[in-house]
């Protein structure tokens, strides 16, 4: 019995030990399972984040349309084409007067006489002229270089001193290209974005003489040097503007990323290049540190540092972010509601401006603000309490929730900037003016590649500022470039009442 009892006790002890070990193993497996679930949740969240990054395009982010996938761009073009076709047929519309070349005073006449009768075949020489039909052909004459040889005489005075006449400013060497060629070359490179090599080829074919790429690069720097007074005057003009648009975009100088910054209005454009993107660059460029009007921008933080100015945020950027957040069904309700409020603000501001009002009537503005606040209240109800954890993919917040919280928090914090157009109808809904100013920078990068030097990039920026401002005033661009190389830079006229 003792042996049997001892065996049973040993078995019970072994069973207890086994159960304890199983419990420990079970607890360890539970911990591993919880850890794997956490890791799985984090990985799932990372995948969602990466997928959302890959899905970014011009509809749901600040990326330009040029970054969209080919399929998306083709689909968008087809939709636009279909929409236009549904609204109107191609070509001149019924009832429209149409457009055609206007007749001009002819430089020469060419008479065309019928030779034989189209009916009987009789000779029409000496037949009576009973009418005529006229058509004009407008064409270019062959491009033939005109060589002007300047002869500076040297004369001896009665006192014995010899004096040589001065050459005109364009005659800087024994043989040089004149201001027309210089103006045309700069126009091709900095307005039409023709690469230097192709500009040299075109001029060689036109002029029948080699034009070196080195000379073309030098003439761009010469133009920029002559534009220094224009750039300084342009910066001063911005201080009198009630609203300016600001934006920036990346470009490359050799292999290093730089930034093209712009300030623009309906009649002025300033473009400058800088190695940095942030507040240091904006301070170095000038204007904004002392500007006291309204700056329209995309909500980028460095603009907020210039506290002397009032700020307005681009509604088009906000709509793109709302579209992105609203692609998650849980947030579709409040993003649609706040989108309607923003579009209502745009319409109300434009209608008030059209009637000469400085601000949207209070009753209308209050309704729009109430809808705006209601939408944000709904947004925060749908989100977890408090702020999301500092690190992504931690703490149970999904990518969609984090983006929704960020956007809703920004819209609540920056309500005054987002709805600035209700208080000041001079402020537009979007920042398209600045984006249009920089669009050609991206085209230049695609066609001509990166800049070879910082001086070349700044020269391009100065010339673009000059030409875009002149274009807004309806000036002939080759004409203002010719003037630059002869009389000096063209300056935009002062506004009415300016000094």
Beta strands, then each sheet from edge to edge (+ up, - down):
strand 1: 154-156
strand 2: 162-164
strand 3: 243-253
strand 4: 256-264
strand 5: 269-274
strand 6: 294-297
strand 7: 310-313
sheet 1: 1+ 2-
sheet 2: 5+ 4- 3+ 6+ 7+
end
